[in-house]
Amino acid sequence: MYDESFVAVMTATTNEATALGAHAYGSEHVLLGLLASDDELTQKVVRAFPGLTTASVRDAVLGAVDDAPHLARLGLTAHDPAVTVPAEREGSGTRPRTKHTPELQAALNRATVKWGHLRRTRAVPNEGKVSSAVLWLGVLEPSARVPRLLDAMGIDPDDVRTAVLSALVPPGAAVPMWPAEVPAGPITRLLHRVLGRTIVDG
């Protein structure tokens, strides 16, 4: 059901989340997994965004750059004892105990529905297996943490999504618009359940 790129990303995601001492897999860990796995799709995307690297994203996560403006208004920084969560310090070496954060699962659910719609309407090629494309599109959903991180890093998440979609269609083909909410059918709902388990098993 999953191709090599998906499996490689999930393995890298586990490694990144473990290295950061995370309690659960979040969209930021999947983004790190995507960048670390460096598959063909990821290579095409990062060529358009040289600042989008494993090191830069890891630094952004550790520095909580997406929360920095809110913390500053409270007179705090990401490294203050009142903010830092000991279990999320780099290098704790413990694999996350739970499957994923609610934001990640919700984002993946929405992305798989929209991705399925694009495949049904032939806006993108109909792959035989689930690839890393679904993970890219999932972490870029507005409800996930990744878009906030990218914004804080000076990278437009909508532009990254366009780069992902551009890489999925033949050269010269029209880049599909990422759809708004699309109702999930029974097959997509089944995929959501399987995908939720895969986040841990990967």
MILUMSE-686318 format. One record per residue (C-alpha): residue in one letter; chain; x, z, y. Coordinates in steps of 0.25 Angstrom, whole numbers. Layout:
N
pt resn=a	chain=A	east=X	up=Z	north=Y
...
***
This chain:
202
pt resn=m	chain=A	east=0	up=0	north=0
pt resn=y	chain=A	east=12	up=3	north=9
pt resn=d	chain=A	east=24	up=-6	north=12
pt resn=e	chain=A	east=38	up=-3	north=13
pt resn=s	chain=A	east=38	up=-1	north=28
pt resn=f	chain=A	east=27	up=9	north=27
pt resn=v	chain=A	east=34	up=17	north=16
pt resn=a	chain=A	east=47	up=17	north=24
pt resn=v	chain=A	east=40	up=22	north=37
pt resn=m	chain=A	east=33	up=33	north=30
pt resn=t	chain=A	east=46	up=38	north=23
pt resn=a	chain=A	east=53	up=37	north=37
pt resn=t	chain=A	east=42	up=45	north=43
pt resn=t	chain=A	east=43	up=56	north=33
pt resn=n	chain=A	east=58	up=57	north=36
pt resn=e	chain=A	east=56	up=57	north=51
pt resn=a	chain=A	east=45	up=67	north=51
pt resn=t	chain=A	east=53	up=76	north=42
pt resn=a	chain=A	east=65	up=75	north=51
pt resn=l	chain=A	east=57	up=79	north=63
pt resn=g	chain=A	east=51	up=91	north=55
pt resn=a	chain=A	east=36	up=86	north=57
pt resn=h	chain=A	east=25	up=93	north=51
pt resn=a	chain=A	east=17	up=80	north=49
pt resn=y	chain=A	east=19	up=65	north=51
pt resn=g	chain=A	east=16	up=60	north=64
pt resn=s	chain=A	east=15	up=46	north=71
pt resn=e	chain=A	east=29	up=49	north=77
pt resn=h	chain=A	east=35	up=51	north=63
pt resn=v	chain=A	east=29	up=38	north=58
pt resn=l	chain=A	east=35	up=31	north=70
pt resn=l	chain=A	east=48	up=37	north=67
pt resn=g	chain=A	east=46	up=32	north=52
pt resn=l	chain=A	east=43	up=18	north=57
pt resn=l	chain=A	east=56	up=18	north=66
pt resn=a	chain=A	east=64	up=24	north=55
pt resn=s	chain=A	east=60	up=14	north=44
pt resn=d	chain=A	east=63	up=2	north=53
pt resn=d	chain=A	east=54	up=-8	north=45
pt resn=e	chain=A	east=52	up=-22	north=50
pt resn=l	chain=A	east=40	up=-19	north=58
pt resn=t	chain=A	east=47	up=-7	north=65
pt resn=q	chain=A	east=59	up=-16	north=68
pt resn=k	chain=A	east=51	up=-26	north=75
pt resn=v	chain=A	east=44	up=-15	north=83
pt resn=v	chain=A	east=56	up=-7	north=88
pt resn=r	chain=A	east=63	up=-20	north=92
pt resn=a	chain=A	east=53	up=-20	north=103
pt resn=f	chain=A	east=55	up=-5	north=106
pt resn=p	chain=A	east=70	up=-2	north=106
pt resn=g	chain=A	east=67	up=12	north=110
pt resn=l	chain=A	east=58	up=15	north=98
pt resn=t	chain=A	east=68	up=21	north=88
pt resn=t	chain=A	east=68	up=32	north=78
pt resn=a	chain=A	east=77	up=40	north=87
pt resn=s	chain=A	east=69	up=38	north=100
pt resn=v	chain=A	east=56	up=42	north=93
pt resn=r	chain=A	east=62	up=54	north=86
pt resn=d	chain=A	east=67	up=59	north=99
pt resn=a	chain=A	east=53	up=57	north=105
pt resn=v	chain=A	east=47	up=64	north=94
pt resn=l	chain=A	east=57	up=76	north=95
pt resn=g	chain=A	east=56	up=76	north=110
pt resn=a	chain=A	east=40	up=75	north=110
pt resn=v	chain=A	east=41	up=65	north=121
pt resn=d	chain=A	east=26	up=62	north=120
pt resn=d	chain=A	east=23	up=77	north=123
pt resn=a	chain=A	east=34	up=78	north=134
pt resn=p	chain=A	east=25	up=76	north=146
pt resn=h	chain=A	east=14	up=85	north=141
pt resn=l	chain=A	east=24	up=96	north=138
pt resn=a	chain=A	east=31	up=94	north=151
pt resn=r	chain=A	east=18	up=97	north=158
pt resn=l	chain=A	east=18	up=110	north=151
pt resn=g	chain=A	east=32	up=113	north=154
pt resn=l	chain=A	east=37	up=111	north=140
pt resn=t	chain=A	east=46	up=101	north=133
pt resn=a	chain=A	east=46	up=97	north=118
pt resn=h	chain=A	east=57	up=106	north=115
pt resn=d	chain=A	east=51	up=119	north=120
pt resn=p	chain=A	east=49	up=129	north=109
pt resn=a	chain=A	east=34	up=129	north=113
pt resn=v	chain=A	east=33	up=114	north=109
pt resn=t	chain=A	east=43	up=112	north=98
pt resn=v	chain=A	east=37	up=113	north=84
pt resn=p	chain=A	east=49	up=119	north=75
pt resn=a	chain=A	east=44	up=110	north=63
pt resn=e	chain=A	east=45	up=97	north=71
pt resn=r	chain=A	east=60	up=99	north=74
pt resn=e	chain=A	east=69	up=88	north=70
pt resn=g	chain=A	east=75	up=90	north=56
pt resn=s	chain=A	east=66	up=100	north=49
pt resn=g	chain=A	east=67	up=92	north=37
pt resn=t	chain=A	east=53	up=95	north=31
pt resn=r	chain=A	east=43	up=84	north=28
pt resn=p	chain=A	east=30	up=85	north=35
pt resn=r	chain=A	east=20	up=93	north=27
pt resn=t	chain=A	east=7	up=85	north=31
pt resn=k	chain=A	east=4	up=71	north=31
pt resn=h	chain=A	east=3	up=67	north=45
pt resn=t	chain=A	east=-2	up=71	north=59
pt resn=p	chain=A	east=-16	up=68	north=62
pt resn=e	chain=A	east=-12	up=59	north=73
pt resn=l	chain=A	east=-4	up=50	north=63
pt resn=q	chain=A	east=-15	up=49	north=53
pt resn=a	chain=A	east=-25	up=46	north=64
pt resn=a	chain=A	east=-16	up=35	north=70
pt resn=l	chain=A	east=-13	up=29	north=56
pt resn=n	chain=A	east=-28	up=29	north=53
pt resn=r	chain=A	east=-31	up=21	north=66
pt resn=a	chain=A	east=-19	up=12	north=64
pt resn=t	chain=A	east=-23	up=8	north=50
pt resn=v	chain=A	east=-37	up=5	north=54
pt resn=k	chain=A	east=-32	up=-4	north=65
pt resn=w	chain=A	east=-21	up=-11	north=57
pt resn=g	chain=A	east=-32	up=-14	north=46
pt resn=h	chain=A	east=-40	up=-20	north=57
pt resn=l	chain=A	east=-29	up=-29	north=61
pt resn=r	chain=A	east=-26	up=-33	north=47
pt resn=r	chain=A	east=-41	up=-36	north=44
pt resn=t	chain=A	east=-42	up=-45	north=56
pt resn=r	chain=A	east=-28	up=-52	north=53
pt resn=a	chain=A	east=-22	up=-48	north=66
pt resn=v	chain=A	east=-10	up=-43	north=58
pt resn=p	chain=A	east=-5	up=-47	north=44
pt resn=n	chain=A	east=-12	up=-41	north=32
pt resn=e	chain=A	east=-1	up=-33	north=25
pt resn=g	chain=A	east=-2	up=-30	north=11
pt resn=k	chain=A	east=3	up=-15	north=13
pt resn=v	chain=A	east=3	up=-5	north=24
pt resn=s	chain=A	east=16	up=-6	north=32
pt resn=s	chain=A	east=22	up=1	north=43
pt resn=a	chain=A	east=14	up=-6	north=53
pt resn=v	chain=A	east=2	up=3	north=51
pt resn=l	chain=A	east=12	up=15	north=54
pt resn=w	chain=A	east=17	up=9	north=67
pt resn=l	chain=A	east=2	up=6	north=71
pt resn=g	chain=A	east=-2	up=20	north=67
pt resn=v	chain=A	east=9	up=27	north=75
pt resn=l	chain=A	east=5	up=19	north=87
pt resn=e	chain=A	east=-9	up=23	north=87
pt resn=p	chain=A	east=-12	up=30	north=101
pt resn=s	chain=A	east=-17	up=43	north=94
pt resn=a	chain=A	east=-3	up=45	north=87
pt resn=r	chain=A	east=9	up=52	north=93
pt resn=v	chain=A	east=18	up=39	north=93
pt resn=p	chain=A	east=12	up=32	north=105
pt resn=r	chain=A	east=14	up=45	north=114
pt resn=l	chain=A	east=29	up=45	north=109
pt resn=l	chain=A	east=31	up=31	north=112
pt resn=d	chain=A	east=25	up=32	north=126
pt resn=a	chain=A	east=34	up=44	north=129
pt resn=m	chain=A	east=46	up=35	north=124
pt resn=g	chain=A	east=42	up=24	north=134
pt resn=i	chain=A	east=37	up=15	north=122
pt resn=d	chain=A	east=23	up=9	north=123
pt resn=p	chain=A	east=16	up=12	north=110
pt resn=d	chain=A	east=6	up=0	north=112
pt resn=d	chain=A	east=18	up=-9	north=113
pt resn=v	chain=A	east=24	up=-4	north=100
pt resn=r	chain=A	east=11	up=-6	north=93
pt resn=t	chain=A	east=11	up=-21	north=99
pt resn=a	chain=A	east=25	up=-22	north=93
pt resn=v	chain=A	east=20	up=-17	north=80
pt resn=l	chain=A	east=8	up=-27	north=79
pt resn=s	chain=A	east=17	up=-39	north=84
pt resn=a	chain=A	east=27	up=-36	north=73
pt resn=l	chain=A	east=15	up=-37	north=63
pt resn=v	chain=A	east=10	up=-51	north=66
pt resn=p	chain=A	east=18	up=-64	north=64
pt resn=p	chain=A	east=26	up=-69	north=76
pt resn=g	chain=A	east=18	up=-76	north=87
pt resn=a	chain=A	east=5	up=-70	north=82
pt resn=a	chain=A	east=-4	up=-62	north=91
pt resn=v	chain=A	east=-2	up=-47	north=91
pt resn=p	chain=A	east=-15	up=-40	north=87
pt resn=m	chain=A	east=-21	up=-30	north=96
pt resn=w	chain=A	east=-21	up=-16	north=90
pt resn=p	chain=A	east=-36	up=-13	north=88
pt resn=a	chain=A	east=-44	up=-1	north=93
pt resn=e	chain=A	east=-51	up=8	north=83
pt resn=v	chain=A	east=-55	up=0	north=71
pt resn=p	chain=A	east=-65	up=7	north=60
pt resn=a	chain=A	east=-58	up=10	north=47
pt resn=g	chain=A	east=-63	up=4	north=35
pt resn=p	chain=A	east=-62	up=11	north=21
pt resn=i	chain=A	east=-49	up=4	north=17
pt resn=t	chain=A	east=-43	up=9	north=30
pt resn=r	chain=A	east=-48	up=23	north=28
pt resn=l	chain=A	east=-41	up=23	north=14
pt resn=l	chain=A	east=-28	up=18	north=20
pt resn=h	chain=A	east=-29	up=30	north=30
pt resn=r	chain=A	east=-30	up=40	north=18
pt resn=v	chain=A	east=-18	up=33	north=11
pt resn=l	chain=A	east=-10	up=32	north=24
pt resn=g	chain=A	east=-12	up=46	north=26
pt resn=r	chain=A	east=-6	up=50	north=13
pt resn=t	chain=A	east=6	up=40	north=15
pt resn=i	chain=A	east=10	up=47	north=27
pt resn=v	chain=A	east=15	up=58	north=19
pt resn=d	chain=A	east=19	up=51	north=6
pt resn=g	chain=A	east=28	up=41	north=13
***
